[in-house]
Amino acid sequence: MKWVKRIVLGLAVVFALFYLITRPEDAANVVQAAVTAVFDGAQAVGRFFTSLAA
């Protein structure tokens, strides 16, 4: 089963590199959206605990 995970991970890396090389603007937009989603989620968790403590 380890070899299946390695193959899938390798294919994902190859696809990401291909996408980055062929469409760099779109790849940057995807990364920016992912980072924004993570920060928005962290803010929401922070607001939750702040309101819970109040």
DSSP file (Angstrom, degrees, kcal/mol; ACC not computed):
  #  RESIDUE AA STRUCTURE BP1 BP2  ACC     N-H-->O    O-->H-N    N-H-->O    O-->H-N    TCO  KAPPA ALPHA  PHI   PSI    X-CA   Y-CA   Z-CA
    1    1 A M     >        0   0    0      0, 0.0     4,-1.6     0, 0.0     3,-0.2   0.000 360.0 360.0 360.0 -26.1    0.0    0.0    0.0
    2    2 A K  H  >  +     0   0    0      1,-0.2     4,-2.1     2,-0.2     5,-0.2   0.884 360.0  54.9 -62.8 -37.5    3.0    2.3    0.5
    3    3 A W  H  > S+     0   0    0      1,-0.2     4,-2.2     2,-0.2    -1,-0.2   0.829 103.9  54.8 -67.9 -29.8    3.8    2.2   -3.2
    4    4 A V  H  > S+     0   0    0     -3,-0.2     4,-2.6     2,-0.2    -1,-0.2   0.920 108.4  48.6 -67.5 -42.7    0.3    3.3   -4.1
    5    5 A K  H  X S+     0   0    0     -4,-1.6     4,-2.6     1,-0.2    -2,-0.2   0.900 111.3  50.4 -63.2 -39.9    0.7    6.4   -1.8
    6    6 A R  H  X S+     0   0    0     -4,-2.1     4,-2.6     2,-0.2    -1,-0.2   0.901 111.0  48.2 -65.0 -40.6    4.0    7.2   -3.4
    7    7 A I  H  X S+     0   0    0     -4,-2.2     4,-2.6     2,-0.2    -2,-0.2   0.933 113.5  46.8 -65.1 -45.8    2.6    6.9   -6.9
    8    8 A V  H  X S+     0   0    0     -4,-2.6     4,-2.2     2,-0.2    -2,-0.2   0.918 114.2  47.7 -63.4 -43.4   -0.3    9.1   -6.1
    9    9 A L  H  X S+     0   0    0     -4,-2.6     4,-2.3     2,-0.2    -1,-0.2   0.912 111.9  50.4 -63.3 -42.7    1.9   11.7   -4.4
   10   10 A G  H  X S+     0   0    0     -4,-2.6     4,-2.5     1,-0.2    -2,-0.2   0.907 110.7  48.9 -62.0 -42.8    4.3   11.6   -7.3
   11   11 A L  H  X S+     0   0    0     -4,-2.6     4,-2.5     2,-0.2    -1,-0.2   0.885 110.4  51.3 -64.5 -38.5    1.5   12.2   -9.8
   12   12 A A  H  X S+     0   0    0     -4,-2.2     4,-2.5     2,-0.2    -2,-0.2   0.907 111.1  47.7 -65.0 -41.1    0.1   15.1   -7.7
   13   13 A V  H  X S+     0   0    0     -4,-2.3     4,-2.5     2,-0.2    -2,-0.2   0.921 112.4  48.9 -65.9 -43.6    3.6   16.7   -7.6
   14   14 A V  H  X S+     0   0    0     -4,-2.5     4,-2.6     2,-0.2    -2,-0.2   0.915 112.4  48.5 -62.5 -42.9    4.0   16.3  -11.4
   15   15 A F  H  X S+     0   0    0     -4,-2.5     4,-2.8     2,-0.2     5,-0.2   0.925 111.1  50.2 -63.1 -43.8    0.6   17.7  -12.0
   16   16 A A  H  X S+     0   0    0     -4,-2.5     4,-2.5     1,-0.2    -2,-0.2   0.916 112.5  46.8 -62.0 -43.1    1.3   20.7   -9.7
   17   17 A L  H  X S+     0   0    0     -4,-2.5     4,-2.4     2,-0.2     5,-0.2   0.912 112.6  49.6 -64.7 -42.2    4.6   21.4  -11.5
   18   18 A F  H  X S+     0   0    0     -4,-2.6     4,-2.6     2,-0.2     5,-0.3   0.924 113.1  46.9 -60.7 -44.7    2.9   21.1  -14.9
   19   19 A Y  H  X S+     0   0    0     -4,-2.8     4,-2.3     1,-0.2     8,-0.3   0.894 112.2  50.8 -64.2 -40.8    0.2   23.5  -13.8
   20   20 A L  H  < S+     0   0    0     -4,-2.5    -2,-0.2    -5,-0.2    -1,-0.2   0.891 114.9  42.5 -64.6 -40.4    2.7   25.9  -12.4
   21   21 A I  H  < S+     0   0    0     -4,-2.4    -2,-0.2    -5,-0.2    -1,-0.2   0.897 121.2  38.5 -74.7 -41.4    4.8   25.9  -15.5
   22   22 A T  H  < S+     0   0    0     -4,-2.6    -2,-0.2     1,-0.2    -3,-0.2   0.804 132.7  20.6 -83.9 -28.6    1.9   26.1  -18.1
   23   23 A R     X  +     0   0    0     -4,-2.3     4,-2.3    -5,-0.3    -1,-0.2  -0.547  65.7 162.7-138.9  71.2   -0.4   28.5  -16.2
   24   24 A P  H  > S+     0   0    0      0, 0.0     4,-2.2     0, 0.0     5,-0.2   0.844  76.6  52.8 -64.8 -34.5    1.6   30.4  -13.6
   25   25 A E  H  > S+     0   0    0      2,-0.2     4,-2.0     1,-0.2     5,-0.1   0.931 111.8  45.5 -66.7 -43.5   -1.1   33.2  -13.1
   26   26 A D  H  > S+     0   0    0      2,-0.2     4,-2.2     1,-0.2    -1,-0.2   0.889 111.6  52.6 -65.8 -38.6   -3.8   30.6  -12.4
   27   27 A A  H  X S+     0   0    0     -4,-2.3     4,-2.3    -8,-0.3    -1,-0.2   0.904 108.6  50.4 -63.6 -40.2   -1.5   28.7  -10.1
   28   28 A A  H  X S+     0   0    0     -4,-2.2     4,-2.6     1,-0.2    -1,-0.2   0.890 109.2  51.5 -64.2 -39.0   -0.8   31.9   -8.1
   29   29 A N  H  X S+     0   0    0     -4,-2.0     4,-2.4     2,-0.2    -1,-0.2   0.892 109.1  50.6 -64.3 -39.3   -4.5   32.5   -7.8
   30   30 A V  H  X S+     0   0    0     -4,-2.2     4,-2.2     2,-0.2    -2,-0.2   0.929 112.5  45.9 -64.0 -45.4   -5.1   29.0   -6.5
   31   31 A V  H  X S+     0   0    0     -4,-2.3     4,-2.5     1,-0.2     5,-0.2   0.915 112.4  50.9 -64.5 -42.4   -2.4   29.4   -3.9
   32   32 A Q  H  X S+     0   0    0     -4,-2.6     4,-2.3     1,-0.2    -1,-0.2   0.908 110.6  49.0 -62.4 -41.6   -3.6   32.9   -2.9
   33   33 A A  H  X S+     0   0    0     -4,-2.4     4,-2.3     2,-0.2    -1,-0.2   0.891 111.1  50.2 -64.8 -39.6   -7.2   31.5   -2.5
   34   34 A A  H  X S+     0   0    0     -4,-2.2     4,-2.0     2,-0.2    -2,-0.2   0.919 111.7  47.2 -65.6 -43.1   -6.0   28.6   -0.3
   35   35 A V  H  X S+     0   0    0     -4,-2.5     4,-2.4     1,-0.2    -2,-0.2   0.908 111.7  51.0 -65.1 -41.4   -3.9   30.9    1.9
   36   36 A T  H  X S+     0   0    0     -4,-2.3     4,-2.6    -5,-0.2    -1,-0.2   0.904 108.9  51.5 -61.6 -41.7   -6.9   33.3    2.3
   37   37 A A  H  X S+     0   0    0     -4,-2.3     4,-2.2     2,-0.2    -1,-0.2   0.895 109.8  49.3 -63.3 -40.0   -9.2   30.4    3.2
   38   38 A V  H  X S+     0   0    0     -4,-2.0     4,-2.2     2,-0.2    -2,-0.2   0.938 113.1  46.1 -65.6 -45.9   -6.7   29.2    5.9
   39   39 A F  H  X S+     0   0    0     -4,-2.4     4,-2.3     1,-0.2    -2,-0.2   0.891 112.1  51.2 -64.8 -39.1   -6.5   32.7    7.4
   40   40 A D  H  X S+     0   0    0     -4,-2.6     4,-2.1     1,-0.2    -1,-0.2   0.899 110.4  49.8 -64.4 -39.5  -10.2   33.2    7.3
   41   41 A G  H  X S+     0   0    0     -4,-2.2     4,-2.1     2,-0.2    -2,-0.2   0.895 109.8  50.5 -64.6 -40.3  -10.7   29.9    9.1
   42   42 A A  H  X S+     0   0    0     -4,-2.2     4,-2.3     1,-0.2    -2,-0.2   0.895 110.2  50.2 -65.4 -39.5   -8.2   30.9   11.7
   43   43 A Q  H  X S+     0   0    0     -4,-2.3     4,-2.7     2,-0.2    -2,-0.2   0.903 109.1  51.7 -63.8 -40.7  -10.0   34.2   12.3
   44   44 A A  H  X S+     0   0    0     -4,-2.1     4,-2.2     2,-0.2    -2,-0.2   0.904 110.1  48.4 -64.0 -40.7  -13.3   32.4   12.6
   45   45 A V  H  X S+     0   0    0     -4,-2.1     4,-2.3     2,-0.2    -1,-0.2   0.908 111.3  51.2 -65.1 -40.8  -11.9   30.0   15.2
   46   46 A G  H  X S+     0   0    0     -4,-2.3     4,-2.2     1,-0.2    -2,-0.2   0.915 110.2  48.2 -61.8 -43.7  -10.4   33.0   17.1
   47   47 A R  H  X S+     0   0    0     -4,-2.7     4,-2.6     2,-0.2     5,-0.2   0.879 109.3  54.7 -63.7 -37.6  -13.8   34.8   17.1
   48   48 A F  H  X S+     0   0    0     -4,-2.2     4,-2.0     1,-0.2    -2,-0.2   0.948 111.3  42.8 -60.7 -49.6  -15.5   31.6   18.3
   49   49 A F  H  X S+     0   0    0     -4,-2.3     4,-2.0     2,-0.2    -1,-0.2   0.848 113.0  53.7 -69.1 -32.5  -13.1   31.3   21.3
   50   50 A T  H  X S+     0   0    0     -4,-2.2     4,-1.1    -5,-0.2    -1,-0.2   0.933 112.5  43.1 -64.7 -45.5  -13.4   35.1   22.0
   51   51 A S  H  < S+     0   0    0     -4,-2.6    -2,-0.2     1,-0.2    -1,-0.2   0.815 112.0  55.0 -70.6 -28.8  -17.1   35.0   22.1
   52   52 A L  H  < S+     0   0    0     -4,-2.0    -1,-0.2    -5,-0.2    -2,-0.2   0.880 109.3  47.0 -69.0 -37.9  -17.0   31.8   24.1
   53   53 A A  H  <        0   0    0     -4,-2.0    -1,-0.2     1,-0.2    -2,-0.2   0.713 360.0 360.0 -76.4 -20.8  -14.9   33.4   26.8
   54   54 A A     <        0   0    0     -4,-1.1    -1,-0.2    -5,-0.1    -2,-0.2   0.485 360.0 360.0 -79.8 360.0  -17.1   36.5   26.9
